[in-house]
Amino acid sequence: MKHLVAVLSVATLVLLSACSEDDAPQHEHFYNPLFSPDNSVLVAGYSTGSGVDANEPLQPSTRLAVLDMNTRRLRTVDLGTIITTHRLYSFDPSGTVLAFVQDEQIVLVDLNGVQRGVLARGGNIKPQVATFAQSSGTVLLWAGSDGSQLEVHRTVLDPLDWKVVSDSVLVRETRGGTPLSIASLTVSMLALRLGTGEILVYNYDGTLQQSFTTVPFDSQNPWHYRMHYFQRNPDPPVLYALEKEAVARLELATGAHSTPIKGGVVDVEVNAAKNVMFYETATGDTWMAVPTSVWSTNRLAAQSIMPRLSADGGRLALVERYARTADSLRILRLQ
């Protein structure tokens, strides 16, 4: 496999006027970049501030950075009341809207900051995590718990007006634990992660296909709780997920659980088509690993965090943080 070599773009966004020597330093940070399904747009949470203390977290921000991958134009939009810093969000299949979970409801917002729809639920079970599903239509998967009962829903939306067409309960069972992340694995299978450390794999008919117990950990960034489906024929499918300072490899067929990468891991991203893994360490660097029987690793980018791959595995976005007060978005091409 050829490794990562060519830089597509390194874009630094400065919206504020240059500071004079008498002004407090200006802070500028990007968070959790995400490519649109067709790779034409990259979005990221965005915050600015001023003051002598550059330690994170800054005050929550409602601004979103939007990078047009064709023109290299970088702009920001304000999402009103929707928090973008260290919040999970996902694109619908067309790349038109992003889904956020906030205040126990799912809010759909377009790339101009306009709210297109709000999915609110009555009763005790309300959305806590959500993602758009792998589907021929526009489908949201979401989960919620009241502390003792867990539900997972499949909600079909009309992409013309973003109203609910149908809602079905895929899973309803007695189970403790707060949902931390949900992932669409295939067109008929999903994974759910709970605060207890459990990772549950369900078929859409509600049957529990597999369950794993990982070492729980605390993080201010919910992206660290994501799960990544990985299958290269003829090998059986696996999930990769973070547990405490390590990458867990979870075999769906056998239930086997191993930790091929250990020590200070705080974020991970994988792509089966490229047979590659990227992970961030506590030192603020991103490393690359090739998932084989003998795992080969090398440091890819110093002081670069939050690695995020495009859907086709052709591009990798990073937040470059050499200075404590200023970030750059960096996009690399995989060959």
N, C-alpha and C positions, 0 to 999 in steps of 0.2 A: 504493500500500500504506500502510495506517495503521501507525504505529510503536508501540513498546512504551510503554504509559502507566500501567496500573493495577497497583498492588502488591497481590498476594493476601495475602502474609504476610511478616513479617520476624521470624523466631524466633531468639532467643538462648538457648542452653541453658547453665545454670549448675548443676552438680551438687554442687560443693563448697561448704563454708561460707565466708562472707565472711572475707577475710584481715584480721588486725589489722595495725597499722603495723609490728609487729615481725616479721611473717611475710614470707617471700620471696614475690614476685609469683606468682600462679597463671597458668599458660598454658592456653589452651583453643583447639584448632584442629579445623576440619573439612577433609576432603579428598575431592575427586572425587565430588560428589553424583550420584545415579543414580535416575531415576524407574522405578517398576514399570511393566510393560506397560499396565496399566489406569489409570495415573496416580494411584492411590489412596495410594501410599506413596513417600516419598523416603528413600533411605539415603545415608550418607556415612561414610567413615572418620573416626575421632574419637580425639583424644589430649589428654591433660592432663599438666601437669607443674608444677614450681616451680623457681625460681631466678632469678638476675638476668640471665642470658643468654637472650634470647628468639629467638636465631637458629635457623633450621631447618637440618637436620631434627632434630626431637625424637627421643627413643628410639622405636623401632617400637612401635606399639600394636596390641592385639588387639580393640579396642572398635569397635563400629559404632553410629552414630546412626541412629535410625529415626523418621521424622516421618510421622504419620498425617495425610494431606492433608484428611480430612474433619473430624476433631476438633481439629487443630492440636496434638495431644499429641506431645511430643518425648521420647524415651526412649533409653537406650543399653543394648546387650547386649554381653557378652563372648564372643568366639568361641573362647576357649580358646587354642589354639596358632596360629590363623590370623591373619596380619598383615593389617591393613586399611589402613594408611597407605601411600599411593602404591603400591597394588596394583590390578591390573585385576580386575574382577568383572562378571558379567552375570546378569540374571534369567532364569529359565526362563519359558516362555510364560504360565504361570498366575500368576507372581509369588510362588510359594511358596518357592523356594530361590534362593540365589546360588551361582554356581560360581567358585571360586578355584583358581588353580594355585600349589601350594606343595610343596616337597620332591619335585619331579618326579612329582606326582600331582594329580588334580583332586578337590577336596573340595567337596561340596554341603552348604550350611548354611542352615537356615531362619531366619526373622526373630526367633526366640527364642534363637538361638545353638546350636541342636541340630544336630549333624552327621547328615545323612540318608543320605549315601553317600560312598564314596571310590572313585575310578577310578584304579587303579595298573596299570602295565604292566611286563612283564618285558622282557628284551633290552636292546639299546643305545638304542633310540628311545623316549624318554619324553616326556610332555606338558610343553611349555614355554609355550604359549599356548593358550587355549580360549575359546569363546563358544557360547552357545546359538544355534541356527540358526533362520532363518525357515522354518517347517515346520508342517504340520498336526499333527505329533506332537511329542514331546519329544526333541530331537536336539542333541547336542553336536558341534561341529566343533573339532578340536584338531590341533596340529602340534608336531613335535619333530625335532631333528637331532642326530646324533652328531659333527658337524663336517664330514662329507663326504657323508652320505646324509640326505636330507630326506623326511619322511613327513607326509601330511595324512590324518586319519581322520574318519570320520563314525560316531558312536556313538549308537545309539538306546537310550533309557532308558524304563523302566516308571515312570510318575509315581506309582504307588501305593506302590512300595517302593524306587524309585530304583536298581534293579538294571539291569545291562546286558542288553538284549534282543538286540542284534546290534552288530557292529563291522566296518566295511569300510574298506579303504585306498583313498582317492581318488587320492592322489598318492604315488608312490615314485620318487625320482630322485636321481642324483648331483648334489649342489649344496652349496656351502659357504655359511656365513652362519647366524647364530643367529636363529630366529624371534622377532620383537618384538611382533607383533600379528596377529590374524586377524579377519576381518570376514565376516559373512554378507550378501551383496549382494542376492541374490534366492533363490528356492527351488531354484535349480540352479547358482548361481555364488557363488564366494567370492574373497576377496583375502587375500594373505599378505604381510607386510612382514618383511624380513630386515635384520640389522644392517649389511649391506653397502650399504644404501640402495635395494636392489631392492624393488619392489612387483610381485607376481605375481598375475595374475587367472586363476583356473582355473574350468572347468566341472566339474560333479560327475562327469563321465566321465573326469576326469583330464587332459583336454587343456588346454594353456596357451593361453588366449584372448588375453592381452596382457601385456606386461611393461614396466616403467618403471624408470628409474634416477634416484633423487632424491639430493639432497645429504645425506649422513648427518650426524647430530648426536647428542650425548650428552644424556641427561636422567635425573634421578633419579625422574621421574614417568612410568611406562609409558603413561599415558593420552595423553601427547603423541604416541605412535606410532600412534594410531588412524587408521583410514581411513573416509571417509564417502561413501556412495553417493548420487548426486544425479541425478534425472531428472524433467524436466517436459516432458510431451508437447507438441508433437511433436519436441522437441529430443533429440538422442542422449544417452545416459547418460555421466556423468563421475564421477571420484573426486576428492575433496578430501582432502589430507593435508598435514601439516606437513613442511617440510624446513628446513634451517638458517635460522632467523629469517624464514621466509616461508611463505605458503600456496601449495601446488602444486595446479594444476588439470590433471587427467589424463583425456584423452578416450579412452574404451574402444574406440571404433570405429576411430580413426585412429592412436592412440598419441601424439598431440600432447601436449606438456608445456609449460605456461606458469605464471607466478607472478603472479597478479593483485594479491596483497597482499604487500608486502615491508617489512622493517625491524622487527626486535625482536618478531616474533610468537612466542609460546610455547605457545599452545593455540588450538584451533579447534573449532567446532560448526556444523553446517549442517542445514537442513530444506528439502526441495524443495517440500512442500505450501505453506509460507509464503514460499518463495523468499527465504530470508534466511540470513545467515551471522553468527555471533558469534565474535569472536576476542579473546584476551587478549594484552596486550603486556607487555614487560619492565618497564614502569612500574607494573604492577599494576592496570591499567584494562581494562575490557571495552568493545570497540567493536562496532558493528553495520554490516554491509555488505549491499547488495542486489546479487546476482550478475546483472549485465546487461552489455551491451556497454560501457557507461560505469559503472564501479563507483563507487557513492556510499557514503561511509562517514561515520559520526559516533560520537563517544564516547557510550556508553550509560550506563556506571556507573563512577565513579572508585573506586579501591581495592577492586575487586570482581574476583575471579579464578575460574578453573575453571568457565566457563559450560557448562551442560548442559541440553539441551532434552528435554522429554517426547516420547514417541513420536509424538503427534499434532501436535507443534509448538505447542501452545497455552500451554505454560508454560516458563519459563526459570529454572533454579536457579543461584545464584551463591554463592560464599563471600565475604562482605564482610569485609575485613581492614583496618579503619581503624587499629586498635591493634595493635602488634606482638605482644601477648600474648593477644589475644582475638578470636575470629571470631564472625560471625553468619551463619546461613543465610537467604538472601533469595530469595523466589520471586516472579517477575513474570509477568503475563499478557500474551500476545501478542494483539493485535487485528487 
